């Protein structure tokens, strides 16, 4: 796809300084710009690069005034960073603008779908599935029976959505994610053998949920595992059966959440966090990376460590931990003095 400076300025409501017919077909960092690329300058620290960049077009703030001659065409806007982000979003929408049903694909009985569906090759759509408008399902994806998918959802290649899952509008599921797999439920008998407890619930994703690559969300034993509106999940996260995650919470990669735990809204959970089952985490909680959470947390807490401590307590304790060899040596010295 090629765009001229004039077209880009029209999208961003900006002004062209230079050649309005200059064309670009790719994006680049300002220090790595090549002919035919579009870049931006927002951080003054990168200002020297604008005089050497080979990028064909550069988006800058309206306040920018060059101190020497430029070879790049400028597009002046109110906020270069926000404008470039807007352009990335627009570019992504154009790139993903696919429609139609590719073959081979399977649509089972009683499937309903809206306008603008894209169904990639080798997809399987189960019975009684309902799909909204402008949904994109990329190749090699599976959607089980009785699933509901809202408007403007994207399922990238290789996504697996098990039966009974309910997905709201504007959800994005990245490759390799599995939604609705069985919860980890087993009961031991008298001989110590474990027997599977049937997992007959489902998963509900509300509107505007993003699920990262290779993340798994287990169906509930009974009822629903619920990912509420606006939640953003990174890659390789495990969410167990009957977990509820509140609105606009974000969770980084390799975090594991055990069954029936309730997490509040607007929480920030770092990478490689482990959270035990059957606890409640309040709203606006911050959990630092690699923490182990084994008890309830109140609204607004910030914790770190395993088992997790209050953030400031952890930092104070860590200072002593680093000094532990010296502390032990001092204690031994005191003991020797007492013996004398």
C-alpha positions in Angstrom: 0.0 0.0 0.0 1.3 3.4 -0.9 0.2 6.8 0.5 1.2 10.3 -0.5 2.0 13.1 1.9 -1.2 14.9 0.9 -3.3 11.8 1.7 -1.6 11.3 5.1 -2.0 15.0 6.0 -5.7 14.7 5.2 -6.1 11.7 7.6 -4.2 13.6 10.3 -5.5 17.1 9.7 -2.0 18.2 9.2 0.0 20.6 6.8 2.5 19.4 4.3 5.9 21.2 4.2 7.7 19.9 1.1 6.5 17.6 -1.7 2.8 16.8 -1.3 3.1 13.9 -3.9 5.9 12.2 -1.9 5.0 8.5 -1.5 5.6 6.1 1.3 4.9 2.3 1.6 6.4 1.4 4.9 7.0 2.7 8.5 10.4 3.2 10.3 12.1 4.7 13.3 13.6 8.1 12.5 17.2 6.8 12.9 16.4 3.9 10.6 14.4 5.6 8.0 14.9 4.6 4.3 13.6 5.9 1.1 9.8 5.2 0.8 9.3 5.1 4.6 7.3 7.3 7.0 8.6 8.2 10.4 7.9 10.8 13.2 9.7 13.1 15.6 8.1 13.7 19.0 11.0 13.4 21.5 13.5 16.3 21.2 16.3 13.9 22.0 15.9 12.5 18.5 15.9 15.9 16.8 19.4 15.4 15.3 18.2 12.4 13.3 15.8 14.5 11.3 18.7 16.1 9.4 20.2 12.7 8.4 17.1 10.5 8.1 16.5 9.0 4.7 12.7 8.7 5.5 10.6 10.2 2.7 8.1 11.7 5.1 8.4 12.8 8.7 5.5 13.8 11.0 6.5 16.6 13.4 4.8 19.0 15.8 3.6 22.3 14.4 6.2 24.1 16.7 9.1 22.4 15.0 11.4 24.7 13.0 14.4 23.2 11.2 17.8 24.6 11.9 19.3 23.5 8.6 18.1 22.0 5.3 16.0 18.8 5.3 15.7 16.1 2.6 12.5 14.7 4.2 9.0 16.1 3.5 7.3 17.2 6.8 3.7 16.9 7.9 3.1 19.3 10.7 0.4 18.3 13.3 -0.6 19.3 16.8 0.8 16.2 18.4 3.2 14.1 16.4 3.1 11.1 18.8 -0.7 10.9 18.9 -0.9 11.4 15.1 1.6 8.7 14.4 -0.4 6.3 16.7 -3.6 7.3 14.9 -1.9 6.5 11.6 -0.7 3.1 12.9 -4.2 2.3 13.9 -5.5 3.3 10.4 -2.7 1.3 8.7 -3.6 -1.7 10.8 -7.3 -1.4 9.9 -6.5 -1.2 6.2 -4.1 -4.2 6.4 -6.7 -6.3 8.2 -9.5 -5.3 5.8 -10.3 -8.8 4.5 -13.7 -10.3 3.7 -15.1 -13.5 2.2 -15.0 -17.2 3.0 -11.9 -19.0 1.8 -11.9 -22.7 1.0 -11.6 -25.2 2.3 -13.6 -24.2 5.4 -16.5 -25.8 7.3 -19.6 -24.0 8.5 -21.8 -26.4 10.4 -25.6 -26.3 10.7 -27.4 -23.2 11.9 -24.4 -20.9 11.7 -25.4 -17.2 11.6 -23.0 -14.4 10.6 -23.2 -10.7 9.9 -21.8 -8.5 7.2 -18.1 -8.3 6.3 -17.1 -11.8 7.6 -13.6 -13.0 6.8 -13.1 -16.7 7.3 -9.7 -18.0 6.4 -8.8 -21.3 4.9 -9.0 -24.5 7.0 -11.3 -22.9 9.6 -14.1 -25.0 11.4 -17.2 -23.3 12.7 -19.4 -25.5 14.8 -23.2 -25.8 15.1 -25.4 -23.0 16.2 -22.6 -20.4 16.2 -23.6 -16.7 16.0 -21.0 -14.3 14.6 -21.5 -10.5 14.4 -20.6 -8.0 11.8 -17.0 -7.3 10.5 -15.5 -10.4 12.2 -12.2 -11.7 11.0 -11.3 -15.3 11.7 -7.9 -16.2 10.3 -6.8 -19.6 8.8 -6.6 -22.8 10.9 -8.9 -21.6 13.6 -11.6 -23.6 15.5 -14.9 -22.3 16.8 -16.9 -24.9 18.7 -20.7 -25.4 19.0 -23.0 -22.7 20.4 -20.3 -20.0 20.5 -21.4 -16.4 20.2 -18.9 -13.8 18.8 -19.8 -10.1 18.8 -19.1 -7.4 16.2 -15.6 -6.3 15.1 -13.8 -9.3 16.7 -10.5 -10.6 15.3 -9.4 -14.2 15.8 -5.9 -14.6 14.4 -4.5 -17.8 12.9 -4.7 -21.0 15.0 -7.1 -19.7 17.7 -9.2 -22.3 19.5 -12.6 -21.3 20.9 -14.3 -24.1 22.7 -18.1 -24.6 22.9 -20.5 -22.3 24.7 -18.0 -19.4 24.8 -19.6 -15.9 24.7 -17.4 -13.1 23.2 -18.5 -9.5 23.2 -17.7 -6.8 20.7 -14.3 -5.6 19.6 -12.3 -8.5 21.1 -8.9 -9.5 19.7 -7.6 -13.1 20.2 -4.0 -13.7 19.1 -2.6 -16.8 17.6 -2.5 -20.0 19.6 -4.8 -18.7 22.3 -7.3 -21.3 23.7 -10.6 -20.0 25.1 -12.8 -22.5 27.1 -10.5 -25.5 27.6 -11.4 -27.7 30.5 -10.7 -26.4 34.0 -8.2 -28.5 36.0 -10.7 -30.4 38.1 -9.9 -33.8 39.5 -11.1 -35.7 42.6 -9.0 -38.5 44.3 -10.6 -41.8 45.3 -9.7 -44.1 48.2 -6.8 -45.6 46.1 -5.3 -42.2 45.5 -6.3 -42.2 41.8 -7.6 -39.0 40.3 -10.9 -38.9 38.4 -12.0 -36.0 36.1 -14.7 -33.7 37.4 -16.7 -32.7 34.4 -16.3 -29.0 33.5 -19.7 -27.9 32.2 -19.5 -24.1 32.5 -18.2 -21.7 29.9 -16.1 -18.6 29.4 -17.5 -15.1 28.9 -15.3 -12.3 27.4 -17.0 -8.9 27.6 -16.4 -6.1 25.1 -12.9 -4.8 24.2 -10.9 -7.7 25.6 -7.5 -8.5 24.2 -6.0 -12.0 24.6 -2.4 -12.6 23.8 -0.7 -15.4 21.9 -0.8 -18.8 23.6 -2.8 -17.6 26.5 -5.3 -20.1 27.9 -8.6 -19.4 29.7 -10.3 -22.4 31.2 -14.1 -22.9 31.2 -15.8 -22.9 34.6 -16.7 -26.1 36.4 -20.2 -24.6 36.9 -21.2 -21.1 35.9 -18.7 -18.9 34.0 -15.1 -17.8 33.9 -15.5 -14.1 33.3 -13.1 -11.6 31.7 -14.7 -8.3 32.0 -14.8 -5.3 29.7 -11.5 -3.7 28.7 -9.2 -6.4 30.2 -5.8 -6.8 28.4 -4.0 -10.1 28.7 -0.4 -10.6 27.5 1.0 -13.8 25.9 1.3 -17.1 27.7 -1.0 -16.4 30.6 -3.0 -19.2 32.4 -6.4 -18.3 33.8 -8.1 -21.2 35.6 -11.8 -22.2 36.0 -14.3 -19.8 37.6 -11.8 -16.9 37.7 -13.3 -13.4 37.4 -11.1 -10.5 36.2 -12.5 -7.0 36.6 -12.8 -4.2 34.1 -9.6 -2.6 32.6 -7.2 -4.9 34.4 -3.9 -5.6 32.6 -1.8 -8.7 33.1 1.7 -9.3 31.8 3.1 -12.5 30.4 3.6 -15.9 32.1 1.2 -15.1 35.0 -0.9 -17.9 36.4 -4.2 -17.5 38.3 -5.6 -20.5 40.1 -9.3 -21.4 40.2 -12.1 -19.3 41.6 -10.0 -16.2 42.4 -11.7 -12.8 41.9 -9.6 -9.9 40.7 -10.9 -6.4 40.8 -11.0 -3.6 38.2 -8.1 -1.5 37.0 -5.4 -3.8 38.5 -1.9 -4.0 37.0 -0.3 -7.4 37.4 3.4 -7.9 36.3 5.0 -10.9 34.5 5.5 -14.3 36.1 3.1 -13.6 39.0 1.5 -16.6 40.7 -1.9 -16.2 42.4 -3.5 -18.9 44.4 -7.1 -20.0 44.1 -10.2 -18.9 46.1 -8.9 -15.4 47.1 -10.1 -11.9 46.3 -7.9 -9.1 45.0 -9.4 -5.7 45.2 -9.6 -2.8 42.8 -6.5 -0.8 41.6 -4.1 -3.3 43.0 -0.5 -3.4 41.8 1.4 -6.7 41.9 5.1 -6.5 40.9 6.7 -9.1 38.6 7.5 -12.6 40.0 5.4 -12.1 43.1 3.5 -15.0 44.7 0.1 -13.9 46.1 -1.4 -16.3 48.7 -4.0 -14.1 50.5 -6.6 -11.5 49.9 -5.5 -8.0 48.9 -7.4 -4.9 49.7 -8.2 -2.0 47.2 -5.1 0.0 46.2 -2.4 -2.3 47.7 1.0 -2.6 46.0 2.8 -5.9 46.7 6.0 -7.6 45.8 7.9 -10.8 46.6 7.0 -14.5 47.4 5.0 -14.6 49.6 4.1 -11.1 48.6 4.7 -8.2 51.0 3.7 -4.6 50.9 5.9 -2.9 48.3 7.7 -0.6 50.7 8.2 -3.4 53.3 9.6 -5.6 50.6 12.2 -3.0 49.6 13.2 -2.4 53.2 13.5 -6.1 53.9 15.6 -6.6 50.7 18.1 -4.1 51.9 18.7 -6.3 55.0 18.7 -9.5 52.9 21.5 -8.1 50.7 23.4 -7.3 53.9 22.7 -10.7 55.5 26.3 -12.0 55.3 27.6 -8.9 57.0 24.9 -9.1 59.6 25.7 -12.7 60.4 29.4 -11.9 60.7 28.6 -9.1 63.1 26.4 -11.4 65.2 29.2 -14.0 65.3 31.7 -11.3 66.3 29.3 -10.1 69.1 29.0 -13.8 70.3 32.7 -14.1 70.5 33.0 -10.9 72.5 30.4 -12.1 75.0 32.3 -15.4 75.5 35.4 -13.5 76.3 
